[in-house]
């Protein structure tokens, strides 16, 4: 089973990708993790990517596609995978499609986690983390036992700069301009499915995702 998870920042696609990958025995393929692994291992593409990362620049699409293709050719994707965080733009989606076509692989479904703007802002602006142990909290859903203090080590919780409300709104605007068109791209490819988040919580979304994926096996 080869899947792509799409959705705005704060939609929970990373969390759900990890859950579904663990339940179904799939590889969870986060592009950030792929980049860090390649840099750590000192591969040719990893060294090229490192130069961009150290300069604070975006890693070119062709490098990221190349890194995914390396994993594919090494057999790491043979038992199925979930792509999380990629593609983000139409050129990336087209490059990914062409790369899979060259290697006789298919994407079975691109699944959109559909969350309203107001819900995204509520979730992200309520996120806090512990700078010592990196534990995450979310107001009002996952509260620390003591206001503003990490349960694990007593460190005062912080909010990431990109979770400030004004920044979250900008991130949403960027998503709508660059990434949202991918939804139409995969709709035209006839592989898009949408899971609407109606506030039932992460477990309900996991159930909906598993039910959607089960339809693929029956098709």
N, C-alpha and C positions, 0 to 999 in steps of 0.2 A: 504494500500500500504506500503510494507516494503522494504526499499532501503538502499544500501550502496554506499557512494560516495568515489571514489578512485582518486588518482592523486598525483603528486609530490608536494613538498613545493612550494607555490606560484601559484598553479594552480587555486586557487579561490574556492576550494571545500567547505571551511567553509562559505564563503559569499553566495555561491549558495545554500548550504544546508539550510541556514536561509531563503533565498528568497523562495525556493520551499516549505519548511515546512509551511511558513506563507500563501502562496497562496493555498495550498492543505489541510491545517488543520492537518498537520502531526507533530509529536514530533521530534524536532531536538535534537539528542542524541550525544553530544560531550563527549568523554570519560573523558576529563579534567573536564567538568562541573559535570559529574556523580561522579567522585572522590571527588571533592570539596563539593558537596552536601552531600555525605555520611559521610564525615569527620565532616561537620558542624552539621549534625543531630545526630552524635555520634552513628551510627549503629555499630553492631558487626564487619561487614566487613570494615566499615569506619575507625574504630579504628585500625584495622590491617593494612589497607592501609596507615594510617597516619604515622605509624612507619617508613615505607619505604620512604614516601615523606619527612619526617623531616630529614632523614638520607641522602637525595639526591640520593636515589636509585630508580631503576625502580620498579614499582608495578608489582608483578608477574601476569602472564596471568590469572591464576585461580581466583585471587581476582577480576580482572576486569570483567571476565565472570560472576562471582558470583554476582557482583553489577548489571550487566545488567539483570541477571536472577531474582534478587530481584524485579526490576522494572517490569519485565514481569509478575511475579506472583502477583504483586500488582495491575495489570490491566493497568499500565501506557502506555503500548504499544498496547493496544487493538484497537486503532483507527489509527494505522499506524505510521511509524517512518522513520527517515533518520539517519543512523549511520555515523558519521563524525569523522575520525581519528582513527578508529578501524574497522577491524583488520589491523595490520601492518606487520605481519609475517604469514607464512604458519601454524605454530602451533596454532596461534590465530584464523586463519580462520577455521581450523579444529575443534577447541574447540567451536567456535561460531556455526558452522553447527550442531555439536552434541547436543549443548544446545538447539537450536531451535527444533531439531528433538525430543528431550525428551519432549518438551512442545508443540509439534504439531503446530509449527509456521514455516513459510517459508520466505526466502528472495526472493522477486519477481525479483529484478534486482540489479546487482552491476554495477554502472556507472562510467566509467573512464573519467576524464577530461584530455584530451590528449594535453599537452603543450610541446613545444620544450625546450631543455636545455637552449638555448640562451635567450628565452623569460623568463624563470624562473629567470635566472641571472639578466636580465634587470629589471624585476619587483621587486625582493627582494632587490637588491642593490640600488634601488631607493626609498625604503620605509623609511619614517621618522615618528616620533610621538612626541606628546607634553607630557613631563613628568608630567605636572600639571593636564591636563584634559584628557589625553590619546587619544586625537584626532589623527587620522591617515592621512598621506599625501603620495602621490606617484608621483615621478618625472618620466616622464613628464605629467602623466595623471591627477593628482589631486594636483595642485600647491596651496600653500598658497598665499594670496594676496601680502604679503611682503616676499621676499626671506629669508627662514630659520626661519621665525617667525610664531607662531600659530595665526590663525585668531581669536580664541576665547579669549585668555588672554595675548597675546603678549610674551609668553614664547619662548625661543630659542628651536627649534626642535632638536631632537637627532635621531641617528640611532641605532637600537638595535645591540648588538655585533654579533648576529647570522645572521644579514643581510649584514655583510661585504662580499665582493665578494669571498674571499678565503674560508670563512666559508660556504657560499651558495654552492660552488662547492663541498665541503665535504659533505654537507647535501644531495646533489643530488647523490653522490656516495653511501651514506648509503641507500638512497631510492632504488637505482637500485639493490643493493645487497640483501636487506631485504624485501622490500615492493613490488617491481615490479613483483616478482614471483607470487604474489597474483593474478595479472591480468590473468596469465595462469591458476591458480587454478579455478577462476570463469568462465573462458572460457571453461574449461573442464566440469564445472557444468552446462554449457549452459545457464547462466544467465547474461553474460557480455554484456554491450553495451558501445561504446566509442563515446564521443563527442569531435571532434577535434576543438581546438581553433585556428581559422584562423585570429585572430586580429580584430574581429568584435565588441569587447567590451563585458562587463558583461551582458548587456540587450540581446544581440544576443545569448549568451550562455544560459541564462535563457529560452529563447524561444525554443532553441534546446532541452533543458532538458525536458521542458513541452511536447514537441512533442514526445519525446522518451517515456515518462511516459504514454502518451495517448495511445501508441501502446499496452502497457501492459493491459490496460482496455479493449481493443478490442480483445485481444487474447483469 
